Amino acid sequence: MHSLILGLIAALAWGIHDLCVRVVSKKTGILPAMLTVFATGAILMAAAGLALADWPAMTLPAAKLAGLSGAIYALASYALYRAFALGPVKLAAPLIGAYPVLSLGLAMLQGQPVGPGHWLAVAAVVGGVGCIAVFSAEDDGGAINPRTAGWGLMAATGFALTFATGQAATQAGAELPVLILTRAAAILLAAALAILLRALQLPPRQVLPLLCVMGALDAAALGLVIYSGTLPRPEFASVSASLFGLVTVVLAWLVLRESMTRAQWISVAVTFGGIAYLGF
C-alpha cells in the first residue's frame, strides 16, 4: 500500500511537470530544457545527499545500476519531450502512461507473484489510457499521429526500464546515493546528446523559473518511485505513477482548454478503478 501511495504522489508531480513540458517545448529546445530540469533536480538531491546520504552503504553493483537507470531515464525523457512537443496532450500522455504492463512483466520475471487480478487491474489502467488516445483521434477527426505514437511508446518503454533498474539499485545500496548517481548519469547523457546535436545552449530567460520548478517536481517524483524499491511490491509504485498521464490530461483540460468528451472521462474512471484494485 505504501508503494502505491508513493506512486500516486509521483503521478501528481509528473502530471504537473508534463503540462509544463507542453508549454516550454514551444519556447525553447528540448535538450536545453532537459539539461536545466535535470540540473535543478541534481542540485536539490545533492543538498539532501550531503546531509542525509549513507555513502558507506553504497555498493558497486548499486552504482552500476543507478548509472544505467539514469542513462535510460535521459533517453525516456527525451522521447517524452518529443511526444509532448508534437501533441496533443490528451494523445501523448496516455501513450506514455502505458508502461505498467512492462513493469509488472519485469516483476514477474524477477519472481514476484503476479496473479490474474493484478493483470486485470493493469489491463484497466492501460485500457483506460488507451481509450483516451483512441477517442481523442476520433473526436479530432483524424488518425493518430504516428510520430507522437512512436515517441510516446519509446518513452513508456524507457520509463518501465528506468524504474526497474532504479528500484534494483536501491535494493543493492543506499537510496539517496542511488538517486544522486541516477541524476548525474542522466545529466551526462543529456549533455553528450546536446553536444552531439549542437544544441548546448541556455534556454530563454523567461522560461528558466518554470524549468527550475519542473526540475524540482521531476526529482521528487523519480525519487519517490525509486525509493519504493525498498518497500514491498515496488512495482505498484511504477503502476500507480502511470497516472501522471491522466493528471496531465485533466490539467490540460483545465489550463490549456483541451476538450474532453464523456467517453474520455469514463476512461479516466476506469483507470482509477484499476489503481484502486491494486491498492486493496
N, C-alpha and C positions, 0 to 999 in steps of 0.2 A: 504493500500500500504506500509506503514512503517513496519508493521509486516512482510510482505513478504520480504522486503529488509533485515531486521534483520535476518530472517531465511536463506536467501541466503549467508550472511556473515558467519553465523554459519556453514552452509554446507561446505564452503571453509575451515574453521578452522578444522572441524571434518574430512574432507576428508584427509587433511594432517596428522592429528593425527592418523587416522586409517591405513594409509600407514605405518606409523612408528610402529603401533602395529604389523603388519605383520613382520617387521624387528626384533623388540625386543623380540617377542614371541619365536624366535629361540635361544635367548641368555640368557634368564632369565625366572623365574617362573611367572605365571600370577598374583598371589596375591601380591608378592613383587613389580612388575611393577605397578599395580593398586595403591598400597599404596603410592608409590613415586609420581605418577602422581597426585593423589588426594591431597597429602600433599603440593606439589608445588602450585597447584591451590588455596588451602586454605590460604597459606601464602600471595599470591597476593591479594586475596579477603579480607583478614583480614587487610592488609595495606590500601586498599581503604575504608574499613568499618570504621576504626578508624578515618579517616579524613572526610568522607562524609556521613556515615550512619545516618539515623534518627531513633535511637533506641527507643525514646519515642513513635513513631508511631507504633511500633511492638505490635501485639496483640497475645493473647494466641492461638486462632484458627489458625492464620497465622503460629505461631511457630510449632504447631502440624502438619499442612500440609507440612511445609518445612521439618520437620524431616521425614515424610512419603515419600516425594519426594526424599530425599537424600538416604533413605534406598532402595527404588525401583531402583534408579539410579545405586547404587552399584551392585545390582543383574543383572541389564541390562548390565552394563559394563563388568561384569564377563562373561556373555553369549557372548558378542561381542568379547572379547579377545579369548574365546574358539573357536568361529566360525572362526576368522581370523587365529588362530594358525593351524586349520585344513586346511583352504584354499580350493581352490584358492581364491584370492581377487575378481575376476570377478564373483564368485559364492556367496561368503559370503556377500559382500557389497549390492547387490540388494535385498537379502532376508531380511537383517536388515533394509533396506530402505523402507520396505513395510508397515510401521506403519501409514501412513496418513489416511487410511480407518478407523482405530480405533480412530484417533484424531478427524476427522470430525464427526464420530459417537458419541463420547463423547460430542462434541459441540452441536449436535442435541438434545441429552438427556438433556442438560442444557438449552434448549430453544432457541438456536441460529438458525436463519433461514438458512437452507441448501437446496438450490434448485437443480433441475436436472443438471444444468450447472456445479455446484460445484462437484457433484458426477461424472460427465463426465470427468472433469479435473483430479480428483483423480484417476479415472479409467485409464487415460492416464499415470499418474505418476506411479501407481502401475503396470500397464500392461507393461510399458517400462522397469522397473527394473526386472519384472518377465521374460520378453522375454530374457533379458541378461542372466539370470540364465539358462533358457532352452537351449538357443543357445550355451552357454558355455559347457553344458553337452554333447550336440550333437557334438560339434567341438572336444572335448577331447575324444570322442569315448566311453563314459561310462555314467552310471546313476548318478543322483545327489546323493552326499554323504549324507545319512540320518542324520548323526551326525552333519554335517555342517548345514543342513537344520533345524534340531531341535534347535540347539543353536541360529541360526540366527533368527528364528521365536520367540524364547523366548526373545531375545534382542529387537526385534521390539515391542513386547507387552509391555515390560518393559519401553521402551522409550516413548511410547504413554501415559502410565500411569504417568511417571515422568513429562512430560510436562504439562499434565492436572492438576495434583496436585500442581506442582510448580507455574503455572500461577494463580491457585486459591489462593495460598498463597500470591502472590504479590497483589492480589485484596483485601486481608484481612489485609495486613500490608505493611511495607516499603520494597522496593526492595532489597537494599544491605543487611540488616539483614536476609532476607529470603535466599538470595544466600549463606551467610556465614553459616547459620544453615543447609542448604541443604548439603553443602560440609562437614560440621562437622559430620552429620549423615552418610554420605557415607563413611567417613574415619572410623568411629566407627564400622560399619557393616563389612567393608573390613578387618579391624584389627581382629575382632571377628572370621571371617571365616579363616583368616591366622593362628590364634592361634589354632582353632579347627582342622585344617588340617595340623598343624605343618609346616607351610610354612612361618613363620615370620622371615625373614632374609633380609639383604641388597642385592640389585641387584649388579652384577659385576660393577666395577668402570667405565669400558669403555662405558657402556650404560647409566650412570647417566645423562650426559648432554642432551642426546636425550630424556630421560624420563622427565627431567625438562621442555624442550621445549613442550613436549606433554601435561604436566600439565597446562602450560600457554594457549595453544590452547584449551584444554578441558574446562578450567574455562571460557574463553572468550565466547566460543560457547554456553555453558549451560546458562551463564549469559544473553546472548542476547535473547535466546528463552524464558527464564523465565521472563525477563523484558518485553517482548512483552505482558504479561498478563495485563499490564496497558494500552495497546493500543486497538483500535477497531479491532475486528476479530483476536484475538491472535492465533486461530487455523491455520491461514495462515502461521504463522512463523513455526509452527510444520510441516506443509506440505512441505514448501519450504526447510526447514532444511533437509528433507529426501534426498535432492540432494547430501548429503555427500557421499552416496554410489556410485553415478556416478562420483563424483570428485575423489574418491579413485580408481575407475576402470580406469579412464583416467590417473591418476598418476602412477598406476601400469603398464599401457601400456608404459608410457614414461620412468619410472625409473627402474621397475623390468622386463621390456620387456615381459610382458604377452600379448599374442596375442589377437587381436580384429578383428572380421570379419565385413563385410559390414552390415549384419543383426543386429549386436550388436550396430554399430554406428547409424543405423536407429532408434533403440530402444532408444538411448540417445536423438536423436532429438525429438521423440515422447514425452519423459518425459519433456524436456524443453518446449515443446508446452503446456503441461498441466499446468506447473508453470506459463507460460506467460498468459494463460487464467485466472488463479486465480488472477493475478495482475491487469488485465484490466476488 
